[in-house]
């Protein structure tokens, strides 16, 4: 109801006024600010060696063969259950 809201607003404003009038002696807990981790560059274990002319030509030819010649990849699935059973039977006969 309207009068309930007005009463609540009045009581809140009174609380705010009394809190402002009283000096606060309590210390607020300080917020701990986490420091960002510092980036430390690890030493590079690799050594850059300049490319020789021969290796440069090899790299260019490999790239050319991969990009200009059609390639295809074949994947097939083979069921080997019968062969495995046969092999196990024959191994059991040997031992």
N, C-alpha and C positions, 0 to 999 in steps of 0.2 A: 504494500500500500504506500501511498505518497508520504504519509506522516512517518512511516517506519524508515523510509529512505532518508527523510530530513533529519530524524533523530540520529541515525547512524552517521550521517555527514557531520552533524554538530559534535557528536562525541569524538569522532576522528580529529576534527579541527582542534578540540580542546586538548587531546592527547599530544598533538603536534606542538601546540603552544607550550604546554608544560615541559615537554622534552627539550624544546629550544631554550626555555628559561633556565633549566638546570644544566650546570656545566658538567660535561662528561669527564669522569675521572678514570674510567676504564680505558685501558689501551686496547685498541683494535689489533687483532692478530695480523701480523705483517704477512702479506702474500709472498710466498717463495716464488721467485721468478727463475724458471729453469733456463739455464744458459744453453744456447744452441751448441751442439757438438762442433768442434773445430774440424775443418777438413784438412787432413794431413795427407799429402801426396806420397804414395809409396814409391820407393825406388823402382825404376823400370828394369826388370831382369833381362830384357831383350836388347839387342844391339841392332840398330838399323844399318844395314850394309847396302851401299849403292848397287843398283841392278846393272849387271854387265850387259853388253850388247846382245850376247847369245841368249841370255835369260829373257831379255826384253822381247826378242823375236819369238822365242818359245811361247811366252805368255800371249802375244798377239795372235799367233797361229792357233793356240788352244781356244782362245776366245772366238776367233773366226770360225773354227770348225763347230763350235757349240752353237753359234748364232745363225750360221748360214746353211748348215746341213740338217735336214730333218732328222729328229730323234724320236724314238718311241720307247716306252717302257712296258714290259709285259709282266703281269703277275698272274700266276695260276695256282690253284689249290688242288692238291692231289691227296686222295684218301689212300693211306698205306696200311689200313687195319689188317687186311688179309696177309699182306707180306710180313708184317710184324709178327702175327700169330704163327705163320709158317716158320719164320726164323727162330722164334722162341721154341717151337716144337723140335726143330732140328738141333738146337743148342742143348736141349734137355736130353736128347738121345746120345749126344757126345759125352756128357758128364755122368 
